[in-house]
Amino acid sequence: MHLGTQLLAGTFLVVLMTIVHGLGVVGITRLLRLEDAALKAHRLNGRAFGLLTSMALALFTIHALEIWIYAAFYLAVGAIGTLEGALYFSASAYSTLGHPDVAFPIEWRLVGAFEGLVGFLFIGWSTAVFVTDMNKLLRK
């Protein structure tokens, strides 16, 4: 596989994941009504706990979707032959645990590296959103 093909595929997936993550975070904020006024109206009670738990699960779901999209790409291009292997590789790369012992062709390794960068940045993005909203809830 040519370097240009890997770069093009990696860039496409980065843009796609940015759109997915951005829409997901905005959707969660609107769905859970996480605007400043609504957050300040809560105190640390059952409702606030439910809100934070819902937000954490929704953010986790966005990350899982992104892992599945990368895994589907690896399956589609034949980089990994099984769904379990593709998910395992994708989750390992996305979470920056490193590349597991799954046989991964050299022709697509740059895309795997891009996934690691995407995961690192998007986990940070989600953490920032979650901590910001949690901080608003806990302030008087």
N, C-alpha and C positions, 0 to 999 in steps of 0.2 A: 504494500500500500504506500502511496506517495505521501510525503509530508504535507503537501497541500490539501489532500483529501482529509487527513487527520485534523489539520487545523480548521478546515471548513466545517467538518462534522462537529468538532469540539466547540467552535464558535456558535454554530447553530444551536447546540444543546445548552450552552451558557445563556444565550438570549432567550430560548424557550423556558428554561428554569427561572430566569429572572422575571419573566412575565407571569409564570405560574405562581411563584412565591409572592410577588408584589400583589397580584390579584387576590391571593389567599389571605395575606395579612390585612389588606383593605377590607375584604369580605368579612373576616373574623371581627374586625373593629366595628363594622356596621351591624353585623348580625347580633353581636353581643352588646351593642350600644355602648361602646367604650369611649365615648366623647368625654371631654374634661368634666362637664357639669354632671353627667350621670355617674362618673367614677367618684367624684367628690361627695356625692350624696350617700355613698355607702360607708360603712365602717367595717371593721374586721368582725364579721358575723357569718352566719350560715349562707346568706345570699352572696356575700363577697367571696367566700370560700368556693361556692359553686361557680361563680363567675371566673375566678382564677383557674379552677380545675377545668372548666369548659374551654378556656382559652389555651391552656397547656395541651389538652387533648387535640384541639383543632390545629395547633401549630405542629404537633407531632404528626398528624394526618397529612399536612402539607409536605413535611419532610419524607414521609413514607411514599407519597405519590411521586415525588421527585426521584426517589430511589427506584421505584417501579418503572418510571419512564426511561431512566438510564438502563435498567435491566432489559427492558423491551428492545432498546437500541442494540445492546450487545447480542441479544438473541436474533434480531432481524439481520444484522450484518454477519452472523455466524461466528462472532468472536468467542462466544460461550454456547455450548450445545444444550444445556438444561436450564429450566426456569430456576431451580434451586441454586444452581451454580451462578447464574447471572445475578440473582438477588443477593446471594452471599458476597460476591465480588463487589457489586454496586454498594451495598450497605457498608462494607469494609472501606471502600474508597471514599464514599460520601462522608463517613464519620471520621475520616483521616486516621483510621487504625492501621492503615497500610494495606498493601496488596496481599491477599491471602494466598494460600497454596493452590488455588484454582489455576489450571493451565490457561493462560491468557496470551493470545498471539501478539507478537511484537508490533504487528501492523496497526494495532489499535491502542497501544499503551499510552499514547499522548492523550487520547480521549479519557482514559482512566485517571490520568493526572489532572486533567481539567475538572473531572468530577470531584476530586479531592479538594480542589480550590473552591469550587461551587459550594460543597458541603460546609467547608470551614467558614466561608463568608455568610452563608444563609443561616447556619446555626447561630452565629454571632448576631445577625440581623434579628432573628426570632427572639434571642435572649434580650436584646436591647428593647424590643417592643414589649415583651413580657415584664421586664423589670420596670420600665417606665410606667406601665399601667398599674402594676402592683404598688409602686411607690405613690401614685396618685390616690389609690384606694386607702393607703395607710396614713396619708396626711390628713390633718384636720382642716 
